[in-house]
């Protein structure tokens, strides 16, 4: 019994110490600047998998980013594989050399972001639409800029501290003329 307890404690200690931190990516290239990347038009393709790895939703997001007086506004237009459409508008501010804050209508309070090297980590709570209602969930949201301007985004979604799923997105910049023609 003592051996099992000791093993459990060691697993908890090791997994707690193994968490990624944005600072771990300080030397990674290409350098990701959320304002620079999202100014203009971009598009994302995403999926949501439940905690068992079952694909639940697929979607695309068209994003228009504008910067005015030090505030990045992201207008996100979602189109889901079942035809549902949604819209989210973020306002993002730099609050320090490596820190950001963000707000949107369905975000509870303020999202906190930390950015180093090629990575950005967001933490926030949101009212996620589920059927005719919504669930209050928390996001641990990571973005990693890759070569050729591809941005990979992985977000773990939790409710009451338990992981309920994961969102994965891939972003690319879109030329204005290309987006207007679609």
Number of C-alpha atoms within 10 A of each C-alpha: 6 7 8 9 10 11 12 12 11 12 12 12 11 11 9 10 9 9 7 11 14 18 15 11 17 14 11 16 15 15 17 21 16 18 19 11 17 21 17 17 21 20 20 22 16 19 18 21 18 15 15 10 11 10 14 10 14 17 18 20 22 19 25 19 20 17 17 7 6 11 15 21 23 23 18 20 16 21 17 15 12 9 9 9 13 11 13 14 17 19 17 23 19 17 13 10 9 15 16 20 18 22 18 17 13 15 19 15 13 16 19 16 22 21 26 22 20 21 28 25 23 20 17 19 19 20 15 14 11 8 7 5 8 11 12 15 20 23 22 15 19 21 22 22 24 16 8 9 13 14 20 18 20 20 20 18 23 18 14 9 9 11 16 16 20 21 19 19 20 19 23 17 18 17 11 12 9 9 12 8 6 5
